[in-house]
Amino acid sequence: MSIAVRPAFEISPAGDYSLRASADFIGAWHEAPSEGEAAGGHLHLAFLTDAGWKPVGVCLTQSADSHVHGEVYGDATAPEVQAKVARILSLDVDGSGWPEVGLRD
């Protein structure tokens, strides 16, 4: 019997980022409790891929070094799910300048 390995990816945020804050901001998203070292919980998302409209799910966690890890469920590649997750969570842009903007305002 072989164990299937799910496609996975990692996103390195540019600037401060909190998966918990993202989940709290969008109250309709479900944040499930987690086990082990992922003290911040994890976030489940489901959506259709841009290419082919394939239904997929992803389980997201954030490590202590701020990297966001995703495990893909469904018939999609890790890179296409990673790109969509990055857009949904605004991790596709450099947010490192936002704290300074807040100080100027």
C-alpha positions in Angstrom: 0.0 0.0 0.0 1.4 3.4 -1.0 0.6 6.7 0.7 -0.2 9.5 -1.7 1.7 12.7 -1.1 -0.4 15.9 -1.6 0.9 18.7 -3.7 2.3 21.5 -1.4 3.8 24.9 -1.6 5.3 27.7 0.5 4.9 31.4 0.3 7.4 33.8 1.9 5.6 37.0 2.7 7.4 40.3 1.9 6.9 42.2 5.1 5.0 41.4 8.2 2.1 39.0 7.7 -0.3 37.1 10.0 -2.5 34.3 8.7 -4.5 34.6 11.9 -5.2 38.3 11.2 -6.2 37.4 7.6 -8.7 34.8 8.9 -10.0 37.2 11.5 -10.4 40.0 8.9 -12.6 37.8 6.7 -15.0 36.5 9.3 -16.8 34.2 6.9 -13.7 32.1 6.4 -13.4 29.1 8.6 -10.3 28.8 10.7 -10.0 25.3 12.2 -8.0 24.6 15.3 -4.6 23.0 14.7 -2.4 20.5 16.3 1.4 20.5 16.9 3.6 23.5 16.3 1.0 25.5 14.2 -0.2 27.5 17.2 -1.8 30.1 15.0 -4.3 27.5 13.6 -4.9 26.9 10.0 -7.1 28.2 7.3 -9.1 26.2 4.8 -10.0 27.7 1.5 -11.9 26.3 -1.4 -12.2 27.8 -4.9 -12.2 27.1 -8.6 -8.9 27.3 -10.5 -8.4 30.0 -13.1 -7.5 27.5 -15.8 -10.2 24.9 -16.3 -12.4 25.9 -13.3 -11.4 22.8 -11.3 -12.6 22.8 -7.7 -9.8 22.7 -5.2 -9.2 23.1 -1.5 -6.1 24.1 0.4 -5.1 23.9 4.0 -2.9 26.8 5.0 -0.6 27.1 8.1 2.0 29.7 9.1 5.3 28.7 10.6 7.2 30.6 13.3 9.4 32.2 10.6 6.2 33.6 8.9 6.2 31.3 5.9 2.7 30.3 4.7 2.5 26.6 3.9 -0.3 25.1 1.7 -1.4 21.6 1.2 -3.6 21.1 -2.0 -6.7 18.9 -2.1 -8.2 18.3 -5.6 -7.0 18.0 -9.1 -4.8 21.1 -9.5 -1.0 21.7 -9.4 0.6 23.4 -6.4 1.9 26.4 -8.5 -1.6 27.3 -9.8 -3.1 27.0 -6.3 -0.2 28.9 -4.8 -0.7 31.8 -7.2 -4.4 32.1 -6.4 -3.8 31.8 -2.6 -1.2 34.6 -2.9 -3.8 36.8 -4.7 -6.6 36.0 -2.2 -4.4 36.9 0.8 -2.5 39.8 -0.9 0.8 37.9 -0.6 1.5 38.6 -4.3 2.6 42.1 -3.5 5.4 43.5 -1.3 3.8 44.7 1.9 7.0 45.7 3.7 6.3 49.5 3.2 2.9 49.4 4.9 4.0 50.1 8.5 5.8 53.3 7.3 2.7 54.4 5.5 0.7 54.0 8.7 3.2 56.1 10.6 3.0 58.9 8.1 -0.8 59.0 8.2 
